[in-house]
Amino acid sequence: QVQIVESGGGLVQSGGSLTLSCVVPGSLFSGFAMGWYRQYSGKQREMVAIVSSGSTITKYSEAVKGRFTISRDDARNTVTLHMNSLKAEDTAAYYCNIFPTSSATTWGPGTQVSVSS
């Protein structure tokens, strides 16, 4: 089963930057809005950023607005999340997937972001 694969996470100091990327199977990518989500330990996943099909619209959660930038490359089936001015509260597992998701959505392994204060 082909799945989404996220990468780019790591440990960074507060105020630092990271860039996350995911490769998405073409069957999922074409024509769908894509999003980055994060999940704190023991909590439900929450939407972080969304980019529409064709990259005409982007939306961000209030917690990351002005610090994170989402983009997509339709030629490479990739979605990128540039994260700047990272804070300790950004520490979470980050996932990429279509938007919106449903109970039937299959998730990739995610990538861990840890921000030290």
N, CA, C and O atoms as a GROMACS GRO file, in nm:
protein
  468
    1GLN      N    1   0.084  -0.118   0.000
    1GLN     CA    2   0.000   0.000   0.000
    1GLN      C    3   0.088   0.124   0.000
    1GLN      O    4   0.171   0.142   0.089
    2VAL      N    5   0.070   0.210  -0.099
    2VAL     CA    6   0.149   0.332  -0.107
    2VAL      C    7   0.096   0.429  -0.004
    2VAL      O    8  -0.025   0.447   0.009
    3GLN      N    9   0.186   0.492   0.068
    3GLN     CA   10   0.141   0.584   0.170
    3GLN      C   11   0.219   0.714   0.163
    3GLN      O   12   0.322   0.724   0.096
    4ILE      N   13   0.167   0.811   0.234
    4ILE     CA   14   0.233   0.940   0.246
    4ILE      C   15   0.354   0.924   0.337
    4ILE      O   16   0.348   0.855   0.439
    5VAL      N   17   0.464   0.987   0.301
    5VAL     CA   18   0.586   0.981   0.381
    5VAL      C   19   0.631   1.123   0.414
    5VAL      O   20   0.661   1.202   0.324
    6GLU      N   21   0.636   1.152   0.542
    6GLU     CA   22   0.680   1.283   0.589
    6GLU      C   23   0.826   1.278   0.630
    6GLU      O   24   0.876   1.174   0.673
    7SER      N   25   0.896   1.390   0.617
    7SER     CA   26   1.035   1.399   0.658
    7SER      C   27   1.069   1.541   0.697
    7SER      O   28   0.992   1.634   0.672
    8GLY      N   29   1.186   1.557   0.759
    8GLY     CA   30   1.236   1.689   0.790
    8GLY      C   31   1.230   1.730   0.936
    8GLY      O   32   1.281   1.835   0.974
    9GLY      N   33   1.168   1.647   1.018
    9GLY     CA   34   1.159   1.681   1.159
    9GLY      C   35   1.295   1.670   1.228
    9GLY      O   36   1.392   1.622   1.170
   10GLY      N   37   1.300   1.715   1.352
   10GLY     CA   38   1.423   1.708   1.427
   10GLY      C   39   1.415   1.791   1.552
   10GLY      O   40   1.308   1.837   1.592
   11LEU      N   41   1.530   1.809   1.613
   11LEU     CA   42   1.540   1.888   1.736
   11LEU      C   43   1.600   2.024   1.702
   11LEU      O   44   1.703   2.033   1.636
   12VAL      N   45   1.534   2.128   1.746
   12VAL     CA   46   1.581   2.263   1.716
   12VAL      C   47   1.558   2.351   1.839
   12VAL      O   48   1.469   2.326   1.920
   13GLN      N   49   1.639   2.454   1.852
   13GLN     CA   50   1.622   2.546   1.964
   13GLN      C   51   1.507   2.643   1.937
   13GLN      O   52   1.473   2.671   1.822
   14SER      N   53   1.451   2.693   2.043
   14SER     CA   54   1.345   2.793   2.031
   14SER      C   55   1.395   2.910   1.946
   14SER      O   56   1.506   2.959   1.964
   15GLY      N   57   1.310   2.953   1.853
   15GLY     CA   58   1.346   3.060   1.762
   15GLY      C   59   1.405   3.011   1.632
   15GLY      O   60   1.423   3.088   1.538
   16GLY      N   61   1.435   2.883   1.626
   16GLY     CA   62   1.494   2.824   1.506
   16GLY      C   63   1.392   2.791   1.399
   16GLY      O   64   1.274   2.822   1.412
   17SER      N   65   1.440   2.727   1.294
   17SER     CA   66   1.357   2.694   1.178
   17SER      C   67   1.375   2.549   1.137
   17SER      O   68   1.480   2.489   1.158
   18LEU      N   69   1.271   2.495   1.079
   18LEU     CA   70   1.275   2.362   1.019
   18LEU      C   71   1.187   2.363   0.895
   18LEU      O   72   1.092   2.442   0.885
   19THR      N   73   1.218   2.276   0.802
   19THR     CA   74   1.133   2.258   0.685
   19THR      C   75   1.090   2.113   0.676
   19THR      O   76   1.174   2.023   0.667
   20LEU      N   77   0.961   2.091   0.677
   20LEU     CA   78   0.905   1.957   0.664
   20LEU      C   79   0.859   1.935   0.519
   20LEU      O   80   0.813   2.027   0.452
   21SER      N   81   0.874   1.811   0.474
   21SER     CA   82   0.827   1.776   0.340
   21SER      C   83   0.751   1.645   0.344
   21SER      O   84   0.775   1.561   0.431
   22CYS      N   85   0.660   1.629   0.251
   22CYS     CA   86   0.596   1.499   0.238
   22CYS      C   87   0.578   1.467   0.090
   22CYS      O   88   0.554   1.556   0.008
   23VAL      N   89   0.589   1.341   0.059
   23VAL     CA   90   0.565   1.290  -0.075
   23VAL      C   91   0.431   1.217  -0.072
   23VAL      O   92   0.408   1.131   0.013
   24VAL      N   93   0.346   1.255  -0.164
   24VAL     CA   94   0.208   1.205  -0.163
   24VAL      C   95   0.181   1.122  -0.288
   24VAL      O   96   0.217   1.165  -0.398
   25PRO      N   97   0.120   1.004  -0.276
   25PRO     CA   98   0.082   0.927  -0.395
   25PRO      C   99  -0.004   1.011  -0.488
   25PRO      O  100  -0.090   1.086  -0.443
   26GLY      N  101   0.021   0.997  -0.618
   26GLY     CA  102  -0.050   1.081  -0.714
   26GLY      C  103  -0.201   1.070  -0.706
   26GLY      O  104  -0.272   1.167  -0.732
   27SER      N  105  -0.249   0.952  -0.671
   27SER     CA  106  -0.394   0.931  -0.663
   27SER      C  107  -0.456   1.017  -0.554
   27SER      O  108  -0.574   1.052  -0.563
   28LEU      N  109  -0.380   1.050  -0.454
   28LEU     CA  110  -0.430   1.134  -0.345
   28LEU      C  111  -0.406   1.283  -0.374
   28LEU      O  112  -0.483   1.368  -0.329
   29PHE      N  113  -0.302   1.313  -0.447
   29PHE     CA  114  -0.257   1.451  -0.458
   29PHE      C  115  -0.342   1.533  -0.555
   29PHE      O  116  -0.382   1.645  -0.524
   30SER      N  117  -0.368   1.477  -0.671
   30SER     CA  118  -0.431   1.554  -0.778
   30SER      C  119  -0.572   1.598  -0.741
   30SER      O  120  -0.657   1.515  -0.706
   31GLY      N  121  -0.595   1.728  -0.748
   31GLY     CA  122  -0.728   1.780  -0.727
   31GLY      C  123  -0.770   1.796  -0.582
   31GLY      O  124  -0.881   1.842  -0.555
   32PHE      N  125  -0.684   1.759  -0.489
   32PHE     CA  126  -0.719   1.768  -0.347
   32PHE      C  127  -0.645   1.882  -0.280
   32PHE      O  128  -0.530   1.910  -0.313
   33ALA      N  129  -0.712   1.948  -0.187
   33ALA     CA  130  -0.641   2.036  -0.097
   33ALA      C  131  -0.555   1.949  -0.006
   33ALA      O  132  -0.593   1.837   0.028
   34MET      N  133  -0.440   2.000   0.032
   34MET     CA  134  -0.348   1.926   0.119
   34MET      C  135  -0.324   2.004   0.246
   34MET      O  136  -0.330   2.126   0.248
   35GLY      N  137  -0.296   1.931   0.351
   35GLY     CA  138  -0.275   1.998   0.479
   35GLY      C  139  -0.163   1.936   0.560
   35GLY      O  140  -0.127   1.820   0.542
   36TRP      N  141  -0.110   2.015   0.649
   36TRP     CA  142  -0.020   1.966   0.754
   36TRP      C  143  -0.098   1.968   0.885
   36TRP      O  144  -0.173   2.062   0.914
   37TYR      N  145  -0.079   1.864   0.961
   37TYR     CA  146  -0.147   1.849   1.088
   37TYR      C  147  -0.041   1.818   1.194
   37TYR      O  148   0.069   1.773   1.161
   38ARG      N  149  -0.074   1.840   1.319
   38ARG     CA  150   0.017   1.800   1.425
   38ARG      C  151  -0.062   1.736   1.538
   38ARG      O  152  -0.181   1.762   1.557
   39GLN      N  153   0.008   1.654   1.610
   39GLN     CA  154  -0.055   1.582   1.719
   39GLN      C  155   0.036   1.584   1.842
   39GLN      O  156   0.149   1.533   1.839
   40TYR      N  157  -0.016   1.643   1.948
   40TYR     CA  158   0.056   1.640   2.075
   40TYR      C  159   0.033   1.504   2.138
   40TYR      O  160  -0.067   1.438   2.111
   41SER      N  161   0.126   1.461   2.220
   41SER     CA  162   0.115   1.331   2.285
   41SER      C  163  -0.016   1.320   2.362
   41SER      O  164  -0.045   1.403   2.448
   42GLY      N  165  -0.094   1.218   2.330
   42GLY     CA  166  -0.219   1.197   2.400
   42GLY      C  167  -0.335   1.284   2.354
   42GLY      O  168  -0.443   1.279   2.413
   43LYS      N  169  -0.314   1.363   2.251
   43LYS     CA  170  -0.419   1.454   2.202
   43LYS      C  171  -0.460   1.416   2.060
   43LYS      O  172  -0.394   1.335   1.995
   44GLN      N  173  -0.569   1.474   2.013
   44GLN     CA  174  -0.612   1.453   1.876
   44GLN      C  175  -0.530   1.538   1.780
   44GLN      O  176  -0.476   1.642   1.817
   45ARG      N  177  -0.523   1.492   1.658
   45ARG     CA  178  -0.454   1.573   1.556
   45ARG      C  179  -0.529   1.703   1.534
   45ARG      O  180  -0.652   1.709   1.544
   46GLU      N  181  -0.453   1.808   1.504
   46GLU     CA  182  -0.512   1.937   1.473
   46GLU      C  183  -0.452   1.990   1.344
   46GLU      O  184  -0.336   1.965   1.312
   47MET      N  185  -0.532   2.063   1.271
   47MET     CA  186  -0.487   2.122   1.145
   47MET      C  187  -0.391   2.235   1.173
   47MET      O  188  -0.416   2.318   1.261
   48VAL      N  189  -0.283   2.240   1.100
   48VAL     CA  190  -0.184   2.347   1.113
   48VAL      C  191  -0.191   2.441   0.994
   48VAL      O  192  -0.196   2.563   1.010
   49ALA      N  193  -0.193   2.384   0.874
   49ALA     CA  194  -0.193   2.466   0.753
   49ALA      C  195  -0.255   2.387   0.638
   49ALA      O  196  -0.245   2.265   0.633
   50ILE      N  197  -0.318   2.460   0.548
   50ILE     CA  198  -0.384   2.400   0.432
   50ILE      C  199  -0.342   2.476   0.306
   50ILE      O  200  -0.326   2.598   0.308
   51VAL      N  201  -0.326   2.402   0.197
   51VAL     CA  202  -0.304   2.465   0.067
   51VAL      C  203  -0.401   2.401  -0.032
   51VAL      O  204  -0.413   2.279  -0.040
   52SER      N  205  -0.470   2.485  -0.107
   52SER     CA  206  -0.570   2.433  -0.200
   52SER      C  207  -0.506   2.371  -0.323
   52SER      O  208  -0.388   2.392  -0.350
   53SER      N  209  -0.584   2.294  -0.395
   53SER     CA  210  -0.539   2.244  -0.524
   53SER      C  211  -0.511   2.365  -0.612
   53SER      O  212  -0.594   2.455  -0.622
   54GLY      N  213  -0.396   2.368  -0.675
   54GLY     CA  214  -0.357   2.483  -0.755
   54GLY      C  215  -0.290   2.593  -0.675
   54GLY      O  216  -0.250   2.696  -0.730
   55SER      N  217  -0.278   2.572  -0.544
   55SER     CA  218  -0.207   2.667  -0.456
   55SER      C  219  -0.267   2.807  -0.454
   55SER      O  220  -0.196   2.904  -0.427
   56THR      N  221  -0.395   2.819  -0.482
   56THR     CA  222  -0.456   2.952  -0.486
   56THR      C  223  -0.492   3.002  -0.348
   56THR      O  224  -0.499   3.123  -0.326
   57ILE      N  225  -0.515   2.911  -0.254
   57ILE     CA  226  -0.557   2.949  -0.119
   57ILE      C  227  -0.471   2.876  -0.017
   57ILE      O  228  -0.446   2.756  -0.029
   58THR      N  229  -0.427   2.949   0.084
   58THR     CA  230  -0.361   2.889   0.199
   58THR      C  231  -0.430   2.938   0.326
   58THR      O  232  -0.477   3.051   0.333
   59LYS      N  233  -0.435   2.851   0.424
   59LYS     CA  234  -0.493   2.888   0.553
   59LYS      C  235  -0.408   2.829   0.664
   59LYS      O  236  -0.346   2.724   0.648
   60TYR      N  237  -0.406   2.898   0.776
   60TYR     CA  238  -0.323   2.858   0.888
   60TYR      C  239  -0.400   2.864   1.018
   60TYR      O  240  -0.493   2.944   1.033
   61SER      N  241  -0.361   2.780   1.112
   61SER     CA  242  -0.419   2.793   1.245
   61SER      C  243  -0.364   2.920   1.308
   61SER      O  244  -0.257   2.968   1.271
   62GLU      N  245  -0.438   2.975   1.402
   62GLU     CA  246  -0.394   3.098   1.467
   62GLU      C  247  -0.260   3.079   1.538
   62GLU      O  248  -0.182   3.173   1.549
   63ALA      N  249  -0.235   2.959   1.583
   63ALA     CA  250  -0.112   2.933   1.658
   63ALA      C  251   0.015   2.946   1.573
   63ALA      O  252   0.123   2.971   1.626
   64VAL      N  253   0.000   2.927   1.442
   64VAL     CA  254   0.120   2.927   1.357
   64VAL      C  255   0.119   3.039   1.252
   64VAL      O  256   0.216   3.058   1.180
   65LYS      N  257   0.009   3.111   1.244
   65LYS     CA  258  -0.003   3.215   1.142
   65LYS      C  259   0.110   3.316   1.155
   65LYS      O  260   0.140   3.365   1.264
   66GLY      N  261   0.174   3.345   1.042
   66GLY     CA  262   0.284   3.439   1.040
   66GLY      C  263   0.420   3.375   1.064
   66GLY      O  264   0.524   3.438   1.043
   67ARG      N  265   0.420   3.250   1.107
   67ARG     CA  266   0.547   3.180   1.133
   67ARG      C  267   0.568   3.062   1.039
   67ARG      O  268   0.682   3.030   1.005
   68PHE      N  269   0.460   2.999   0.996
   68PHE     CA  270   0.470   2.882   0.909
   68PHE      C  271   0.420   2.917   0.770
   68PHE      O  272   0.332   3.002   0.753
   69THR      N  273   0.477   2.851   0.669
   69THR     CA  274   0.434   2.869   0.531
   69THR      C  275   0.420   2.733   0.464
   69THR      O  276   0.514   2.653   0.464
   70ILE      N  277   0.304   2.708   0.408
   70ILE     CA  278   0.279   2.582   0.338
   70ILE      C  279   0.285   2.606   0.187
   70ILE      O  280   0.243   2.711   0.138
   71SER      N  281   0.338   2.508   0.115
   71SER     CA  282   0.341   2.516  -0.030
   71SER      C  283   0.334   2.374  -0.087
   71SER      O  284   0.356   2.276  -0.016
   72ARG      N  285   0.302   2.366  -0.214
   72ARG     CA  286   0.295   2.235  -0.279
   72ARG      C  287   0.360   2.242  -0.416
   72ARG      O  288   0.359   2.347  -0.481
   73ASP      N  289   0.416   2.132  -0.459
   73ASP     CA  290   0.477   2.120  -0.591
   73ASP      C  291   0.400   2.011  -0.664
   73ASP      O  292   0.418   1.892  -0.637
   74ASP      N  293   0.313   2.052  -0.756
   74ASP     CA  294   0.227   1.956  -0.824
   74ASP      C  295   0.306   1.865  -0.917
   74ASP      O  296   0.262   1.754  -0.946
   75ALA      N  297   0.421   1.908  -0.963
   75ALA     CA  298   0.502   1.825  -1.052
   75ALA      C  299   0.570   1.711  -0.976
   75ALA      O  300   0.597   1.606  -1.032
   76ARG      N  301   0.596   1.734  -0.848
   76ARG     CA  302   0.667   1.634  -0.767
   76ARG      C  303   0.577   1.568  -0.662
   76ARG      O  304   0.624   1.486  -0.584
   77ASN      N  305   0.449   1.605  -0.661
   77ASN     CA  306   0.356   1.549  -0.561
   77ASN      C  307   0.409   1.568  -0.419
   77ASN      O  308   0.402   1.476  -0.338
   78THR      N  309   0.460   1.685  -0.390
   78THR     CA  310   0.514   1.711  -0.258
   78THR      C  311   0.446   1.832  -0.194
   78THR      O  312   0.398   1.922  -0.262
   79VAL      N  313   0.441   1.830  -0.064
   79VAL     CA  314   0.388   1.941   0.014
   79VAL      C  315   0.495   1.978   0.118
   79VAL      O  316   0.550   1.890   0.184
   80THR      N  317   0.522   2.106   0.131
   80THR     CA  318   0.629   2.152   0.220
   80THR      C  319   0.572   2.246   0.325
   80THR      O  320   0.479   2.323   0.298
   81LEU      N  321   0.629   2.239   0.444
   81LEU     CA  322   0.591   2.331   0.551
   81LEU      C  323   0.718   2.396   0.604
   81LEU      O  324   0.800   2.330   0.670
   82HIS      N  325   0.735   2.524   0.576
   82HIS     CA  326   0.847   2.599   0.631
   82HIS      C  327   0.804   2.655   0.766
   82HIS      O  328   0.703   2.724   0.776
   83MET      N  329   0.882   2.624   0.869
   83MET     CA  330   0.848   2.665   1.004
   83MET      C  331   0.957   2.756   1.058
   83MET      O  332   1.073   2.715   1.071
   84ASN      N  333   0.921   2.877   1.090
   84ASN     CA  334   1.015   2.974   1.146
   84ASN      C  335   0.973   3.013   1.287
   84ASN      O  336   0.860   2.989   1.329
   85SER      N  337   1.065   3.074   1.359
   85SER     CA  338   1.037   3.123   1.495
   85SER      C  339   0.971   3.015   1.578
   85SER      O  340   0.870   3.039   1.645
   86LEU      N  341   1.028   2.898   1.575
   86LEU     CA  342   0.968   2.785   1.644
   86LEU      C  343   0.966   2.807   1.795
   86LEU      O  344   1.056   2.867   1.853
   87LYS      N  345   0.859   2.757   1.856
   87LYS     CA  346   0.839   2.769   1.999
   87LYS      C  347   0.830   2.629   2.062
   87LYS      O  348   0.806   2.531   1.992
   88ALA      N  349   0.848   2.623   2.190
   88ALA     CA  350   0.838   2.494   2.260
   88ALA      C  351   0.702   2.429   2.236
   88ALA      O  352   0.692   2.307   2.227
   89GLU      N  353   0.599   2.511   2.225
   89GLU     CA  354   0.465   2.456   2.205
   89GLU      C  355   0.442   2.402   2.064
   89GLU      O  356   0.335   2.347   2.036
   90ASP      N  357   0.539   2.418   1.976
   90ASP     CA  358   0.531   2.356   1.843
   90ASP      C  359   0.579   2.211   1.846
   90ASP      O  360   0.568   2.139   1.746
   91THR      N  361   0.631   2.169   1.959
   91THR     CA  362   0.678   2.030   1.973
   91THR      C  363   0.562   1.934   1.958
   91THR      O  364   0.467   1.938   2.036
   92ALA      N  365   0.569   1.848   1.857
   92ALA     CA  366   0.460   1.755   1.826
   92ALA      C  367   0.504   1.664   1.712
   92ALA      O  368   0.609   1.684   1.652
   93ALA      N  369   0.422   1.565   1.684
   93ALA     CA  370   0.440   1.485   1.563
   93ALA      C  371   0.361   1.552   1.452
   93ALA      O  372   0.245   1.588   1.471
   94TYR      N  373   0.423   1.569   1.338
   94TYR     CA  374   0.360   1.640   1.226
   94TYR      C  375   0.327   1.541   1.114
   94TYR      O  376   0.407   1.453   1.081
   95TYR      N  377   0.209   1.559   1.057
   95TYR     CA  378   0.160   1.472   0.952
   95TYR      C  379   0.109   1.553   0.834
   95TYR      O  380   0.064   1.667   0.849
   96CYS      N  381   0.119   1.493   0.718
   96CYS     CA  382   0.070   1.553   0.594
   96CYS      C  383  -0.043   1.465   0.542
   96CYS      O  384  -0.036   1.342   0.551
   97ASN      N  385  -0.148   1.527   0.488
   97ASN     CA  386  -0.256   1.448   0.432
   97ASN      C  387  -0.348   1.539   0.352
   97ASN      O  388  -0.330   1.661   0.348
   98ILE      N  389  -0.446   1.478   0.289
   98ILE     CA  390  -0.544   1.558   0.217
   98ILE      C  391  -0.624   1.639   0.318
   98ILE      O  392  -0.621   1.610   0.438
   99PHE      N  393  -0.696   1.740   0.268
   99PHE     CA  394  -0.787   1.816   0.353
   99PHE      C  395  -0.920   1.825   0.282
   99PHE      O  396  -0.924   1.860   0.164
  100PRO      N  397  -1.029   1.795   0.350
  100PRO     CA  398  -1.038   1.748   0.488
  100PRO      C  399  -1.014   1.597   0.497
  100PRO      O  400  -1.018   1.526   0.396
  101THR      N  401  -0.988   1.550   0.616
  101THR     CA  402  -0.971   1.407   0.639
  101THR      C  403  -1.102   1.349   0.691
  101THR      O  404  -1.196   1.422   0.722
  102SER      N  405  -1.107   1.218   0.700
  102SER     CA  406  -1.224   1.151   0.754
  102SER      C  407  -1.176   1.036   0.842
  102SER      O  408  -1.056   1.013   0.857
  103SER      N  409  -1.270   0.966   0.900
  103SER     CA  410  -1.235   0.853   0.986
  103SER      C  411  -1.168   0.742   0.905
  103SER      O  412  -1.101   0.655   0.961
  104ALA      N  413  -1.186   0.744   0.774
  104ALA     CA  414  -1.126   0.642   0.689
  104ALA      C  415  -0.989   0.681   0.635
  104ALA      O  416  -0.925   0.603   0.566
  105THR      N  417  -0.946   0.802   0.666
  105THR     CA  418  -0.817   0.850   0.613
  105THR      C  419  -0.702   0.768   0.670
  105THR      O  420  -0.696   0.741   0.790
  106THR      N  421  -0.611   0.728   0.581
  106THR     CA  422  -0.491   0.658   0.623
  106THR      C  423  -0.379   0.758   0.645
  106THR      O  424  -0.356   0.846   0.562
  107TRP      N  425  -0.310   0.745   0.756
  107TRP     CA  426  -0.204   0.840   0.791
  107TRP      C  427  -0.066   0.777   0.774
  107TRP      O  428  -0.049   0.657   0.794
  108GLY      N  429   0.031   0.859   0.736
  108GLY     CA  430   0.168   0.815   0.728
  108GLY      C  431   0.230   0.810   0.867
  108GLY      O  432   0.162   0.832   0.967
  109PRO      N  433   0.359   0.782   0.874
  109PRO     CA  434   0.426   0.770   1.004
  109PRO      C  435   0.448   0.903   1.074
  109PRO      O  436   0.472   0.905   1.195
  110GLY      N  437   0.440   1.014   1.001
  110GLY     CA  438   0.463   1.144   1.062
  110GLY      C  439   0.611   1.171   1.082
  110GLY      O  440   0.695   1.084   1.060
  111THR      N  441   0.641   1.292   1.126
  111THR     CA  442   0.779   1.330   1.156
  111THR      C  443   0.777   1.413   1.283
  111THR      O  444   0.695   1.503   1.298
  112GLN      N  445   0.867   1.383   1.374
  112GLN     CA  446   0.867   1.447   1.505
  112GLN      C  447   0.945   1.579   1.502
  112GLN      O  448   1.057   1.585   1.453
  113VAL      N  449   0.883   1.681   1.555
  113VAL     CA  450   0.949   1.811   1.574
  113VAL      C  451   0.960   1.835   1.723
  113VAL      O  452   0.861   1.828   1.796
  114SER      N  453   1.081   1.864   1.767
  114SER     CA  454   1.104   1.893   1.908
  114SER      C  455   1.176   2.026   1.919
  114SER      O  456   1.281   2.045   1.858
  115VAL      N  457   1.120   2.118   1.995
  115VAL     CA  458   1.176   2.251   2.011
  115VAL      C  459   1.217   2.268   2.157
  115VAL      O  460   1.134   2.259   2.247
  116SER      N  461   1.343   2.293   2.178
  116SER     CA  462   1.393   2.312   2.314
  116SER      C  463   1.388   2.459   2.351
  116SER      O  464   1.421   2.546   2.271
  117SER      N  465   1.345   2.485   2.474
  117SER     CA  466   1.332   2.626   2.517
  117SER      C  467   1.458   2.673   2.587
  117SER      O  468   1.466   2.788   2.630
   0.00000   0.00000   0.00000
